Amino acid sequence: MSSEACGLYDDRHQRKKGAKMSFTKRWIEEDGPKVQAPASHKLDLHENALDSFNEALTRFKEGTGGNVKAYKFAIQHLSHSIELLFKSHIAQMHPLLIYKNPFTAKPLDREMTIGLWDAVQFLKNSGDPIGKDFEADLLWLKKLRNEIEHSRFDMDVATVRATMGRLVEAIKDFHDHFDDDLSAFVTKGNLPLFEELSDEYRRSLGEARAKAAASTQDGETHDCEFCGERDTGARIDGEVKCQYCGESNYTVDCLRCGADELVSDATLWNDEDGRSDYLCSSCYAHYQSLVAAD
């Protein structure tokens, strides 16, 4: 991505007079505080991220109004917003840090910038808090984005709402930690939806975790392999059923020791003759140690 696309601080990339105004400028003039907006508006990374965030909410409203295709664009805009927020925070340390090669001799507008996972690793290495829940959300988001971009988009409305709530909450937590309250940057027209999605997500997730704790038969709650939420799975009759998304992860018996383990954690050992045999994680680790010692 070029510095122009990222909106970095280079006067050479000011928008030309008469160009289409940005979403940020438009909402300042039409939907936000009545202030005098500059004649030429230049987006920096932070403003660009907030533009994507507000555009995602707008697209979601279009989806609820009957335009089903708008849902996938809402998810994509939200994921783009997260990436730009990370880059914005890194650029505050030094603008050159967002480039793949900050030592290049060629013009910076020809140099690629870091990707989402480069930014995540940078933040972790610099000591900024990227919690396990947020990182799990990002891994889940990466999978979802790939599905949207490379296959048919097929999500029901309930799943879309849960997805939006999950991402809204993740963006809100990160932004509130490093900057001002995110709600202050949400347009007036999108603010009711922003609050509704955030509240709905927290309420639904809390109820799911409480239900999982009350119904599990092994005394423990489990993470969901499908939606990525933590502590929402209850082990019931040989399956781990997520009380948030409703998906189930069944258990299998280990071919060697007989212990039961979730199929997502076990290793398929044999699938011939119409049967599937698995090794539990402990037995498979033992097998690998024997192979390594041989």
Buried (B, 14 or more C-beta within 10 A) or exposed (E): BBBBEBBBEBEEBEBEEEEEBBBBBBBBBEBBEEEEBEEEBBBBBBBBBBBBBBBBBBBBBBBBEEEEEBBBBBBBBBBBBBBBBBBBBBBEEEBBBBBEEEEEEEEBBEBEBBEBEBBBEBBEEEEBEBEEBBEBBBEBBEEBBEBBEEEEBEBEEEBBBBBBBBBBBBBBBBBEEBBEEBEEBBBEBBBEBBEBBBEBBEEBBEEBBBBBBEEBEEEEBBBBBBBBBBBBBBBBEEBBBBBBBEBBBEBBBBBBEEBBBBBEBBBEBEEEEEEBBBBBBEBBEBBEEEEEEE
